[in-house]
Amino acid sequence: MLFDLPIQLDLPNADITYYPQFLTQEKADFYLKYFTETIPWQQDDITVFGKTYPQPRLTALFGNNGKSYSYSNINMQPHEFTQELRELKTSLETNANVHFTTCLLNLYRDGKDSNGWHADDEKELGTNPVIASLSLGQERFFHLRNKADKTLKHKLLLEHGSLLLMQGPTQHYWQHQIPKTAKPIKERINLTFRVIR
């Protein structure tokens, strides 16, 4: 694993570190192909502001404690961690100094797939959750905005093989999103490791 050039985002009430080259190109290419072809991807219906529609991306949940994960009226049951997910989990745990129980994977098939404004602040995640977000495939912009002051924003390009580590009070004060884009782009897989208590 590569840990050179970590970038600490200078945002109030946030603890966010970006590792542009957490994985080597070779490893990132391998994991992208492997997860694209082997993960049992699903598309759930999501309810937002009383309206229900197909979630604009595919997802899968893996874990080691059998605990489900719920958000936006979706309740997901975990599959058992694969060897490849365990490998990544171990390397992330060394870096984040936390034992992750769960990985939520997202597959963005093209620019029309997205993830709207939200915070990872579900009660199952506890206070000051640590979220380790690994990006594979197409680069996508990651937007942040302050909950209290919506004019306080930040934008970051998440690269192939990169890691974004969010911890401390971040989820209490900030929201994030992966917006749609009209550009013709390829698939992106995002693995978000977390602790479900």
C-alpha positions as CSV (number, residue, x, y, z in Angstrom):
1,M,0.0,0.0,0.0
2,L,1.1,3.6,-0.7
3,F,0.7,6.2,2.0
4,D,2.6,9.1,0.3
5,L,1.2,12.6,0.1
6,P,-1.8,12.4,2.4
7,I,-3.9,15.6,2.1
8,Q,-5.6,16.9,5.2
9,L,-8.7,18.9,4.2
10,D,-8.7,22.3,6.0
11,L,-12.4,22.4,7.0
12,P,-13.9,23.5,10.4
13,N,-15.4,20.7,12.5
14,A,-14.1,18.0,10.2
15,D,-11.3,15.4,10.2
16,I,-10.9,14.3,6.6
17,T,-7.7,12.9,5.0
18,Y,-7.3,12.0,1.3
19,Y,-4.7,9.5,0.1
20,P,-4.4,9.9,-3.7
21,Q,-2.5,6.6,-4.2
22,F,-3.6,4.3,-1.4
23,L,-3.4,1.3,-3.8
24,T,-0.9,0.8,-6.6
25,Q,-2.3,1.0,-10.2
26,E,-1.9,-2.8,-10.5
27,K,-3.9,-3.5,-7.3
28,A,-6.6,-1.0,-8.1
29,D,-7.1,-2.4,-11.6
30,F,-7.3,-6.0,-10.1
31,Y,-9.9,-5.0,-7.5
32,L,-12.0,-3.0,-9.9
33,K,-12.3,-6.0,-12.3
34,Y,-12.8,-8.5,-9.5
35,F,-15.6,-6.5,-7.7
36,T,-17.3,-5.6,-10.9
37,E,-17.6,-9.2,-11.9
38,T,-18.2,-11.0,-8.6
39,I,-20.2,-8.8,-6.3
40,P,-24.0,-9.6,-6.1
41,W,-25.1,-6.1,-7.0
42,Q,-28.6,-5.0,-6.3
43,Q,-30.8,-2.0,-7.0
44,D,-33.2,-1.0,-4.3
45,D,-36.0,1.5,-4.3
46,I,-35.3,4.6,-2.4
47,T,-37.8,6.9,-0.7
48,V,-36.9,10.6,-0.5
49,F,-39.4,13.3,0.5
50,G,-42.3,10.8,0.2
51,K,-41.4,9.7,-3.4
52,T,-40.1,6.3,-4.2
53,Y,-37.8,5.5,-7.2
54,P,-35.0,3.1,-8.2
55,Q,-31.8,4.1,-6.4
56,P,-29.5,5.7,-9.0
57,R,-26.6,3.2,-8.4
58,L,-26.1,-0.4,-7.5
59,T,-25.2,-1.5,-4.0
60,A,-24.1,-4.5,-1.9
61,L,-23.4,-4.9,1.8
62,F,-20.8,-7.2,3.4
63,G,-20.0,-7.7,7.1
64,N,-18.6,-9.9,9.8
65,N,-21.2,-9.4,12.6
66,G,-24.4,-10.2,10.8
67,K,-25.8,-6.7,11.5
68,S,-28.1,-5.1,8.9
69,Y,-27.7,-1.5,7.8
70,S,-30.6,0.9,7.2
71,Y,-30.8,4.2,5.3
72,S,-33.5,6.1,3.4
73,N,-36.1,3.3,4.2
74,I,-33.7,0.7,2.7
75,N,-32.7,-2.2,5.0
76,M,-29.7,-4.2,3.8
77,Q,-28.6,-7.6,5.1
78,P,-24.8,-8.4,4.9
79,H,-23.1,-11.0,2.9
80,E,-20.0,-12.6,4.5
81,F,-16.7,-10.8,3.7
82,T,-14.8,-12.3,0.8
83,Q,-11.0,-12.8,1.0
84,E,-10.4,-9.7,-1.1
85,L,-12.6,-7.5,1.1
86,R,-10.8,-8.9,4.2
87,E,-7.4,-8.0,2.6
88,L,-8.6,-4.4,2.0
89,K,-10.2,-4.2,5.5
90,T,-7.0,-5.2,7.2
91,S,-4.9,-2.6,5.4
92,L,-7.5,0.1,6.1
93,E,-7.7,-0.9,9.8
94,T,-3.9,-0.4,10.1
95,N,-4.2,3.1,8.7
96,A,-7.4,4.2,10.5
97,N,-6.6,2.4,13.8
98,V,-10.2,1.0,14.0
99,H,-11.7,-2.5,13.4
100,F,-14.4,-2.2,10.7
101,T,-17.4,-4.6,10.8
102,T,-19.1,-3.7,7.5
103,C,-18.5,-2.6,4.0
104,L,-21.2,-0.9,1.8
105,L,-20.2,-1.0,-1.8
106,N,-21.6,1.3,-4.5
107,L,-21.4,0.8,-8.3
108,Y,-21.9,3.9,-10.3
109,R,-22.5,2.6,-13.8
110,D,-22.2,5.9,-15.7
111,G,-22.6,9.6,-15.2
112,K,-26.3,9.3,-14.6
113,D,-25.6,7.3,-11.4
114,S,-25.2,9.4,-8.3
115,N,-25.5,9.8,-4.5
116,G,-27.4,12.8,-3.2
117,W,-26.6,15.0,-0.3
118,H,-26.4,13.0,3.0
119,A,-24.3,12.4,6.1
120,D,-23.3,9.0,7.3
121,D,-24.9,9.6,10.7
122,E,-27.3,6.7,11.1
123,K,-27.7,5.6,14.7
124,E,-26.1,2.2,14.0
125,L,-22.8,4.0,13.3
126,G,-22.6,5.7,16.7
127,T,-20.9,9.0,17.7
128,N,-18.0,10.3,15.5
129,P,-18.1,7.4,13.0
130,V,-15.0,6.5,11.0
131,I,-15.7,6.0,7.3
132,A,-13.0,4.7,5.1
133,S,-14.0,5.3,1.4
134,L,-11.9,3.5,-1.3
135,S,-12.4,4.5,-4.9
136,L,-11.9,2.3,-7.9
137,G,-12.4,3.1,-11.6
138,Q,-13.7,6.3,-13.0
139,E,-12.7,9.5,-11.3
140,R,-15.7,11.3,-9.8
141,F,-16.1,14.6,-7.9
142,F,-16.9,14.4,-4.2
143,H,-18.8,17.4,-2.9
144,L,-18.9,18.5,0.8
145,R,-21.1,21.2,2.3
146,N,-21.5,22.4,5.8
147,K,-24.9,21.6,7.4
148,A,-25.3,24.9,9.2
149,D,-23.8,27.1,6.5
150,K,-24.6,25.8,3.0
151,T,-22.3,28.3,1.4
152,L,-19.3,26.6,3.0
153,K,-18.4,24.0,0.4
154,H,-15.5,21.9,-0.8
155,K,-14.9,19.7,-4.0
156,L,-12.4,16.9,-4.3
157,L,-11.7,14.6,-7.3
158,L,-11.6,11.0,-6.1
159,E,-9.0,9.1,-8.1
160,H,-8.7,5.4,-9.0
161,G,-7.1,3.6,-6.1
162,S,-7.5,6.5,-3.7
163,L,-8.7,6.5,0.0
164,L,-10.8,9.2,1.7
165,L,-10.9,8.8,5.5
166,M,-13.6,10.7,7.3
167,Q,-13.6,10.6,11.1
168,G,-14.2,12.7,14.3
169,P,-17.1,15.1,14.1
170,T,-17.3,15.2,10.3
171,Q,-20.7,13.5,9.9
172,H,-22.3,15.7,12.5
173,Y,-21.4,19.0,10.7
174,W,-21.0,18.0,7.0
175,Q,-22.9,16.4,4.2
176,H,-21.5,14.9,1.0
177,Q,-22.6,13.8,-2.4
178,I,-21.4,12.3,-5.7
179,P,-23.4,14.4,-8.3
180,K,-24.5,13.3,-11.7
181,T,-22.4,14.4,-14.7
182,A,-23.4,14.7,-18.4
183,K,-19.9,13.6,-19.5
184,P,-19.6,10.1,-21.0
185,I,-17.8,8.3,-18.3
186,K,-17.0,4.7,-17.2
187,E,-17.9,2.7,-14.1
188,R,-16.8,3.6,-10.6
189,I,-16.9,1.3,-7.5
190,N,-16.7,2.9,-4.1
191,L,-16.1,0.7,-1.0
192,T,-17.1,2.4,2.3
193,F,-15.9,0.6,5.3
194,R,-17.6,1.4,8.6
195,V,-18.4,0.1,12.1
196,I,-21.9,-1.0,12.8
197,R,-22.5,-1.3,16.6
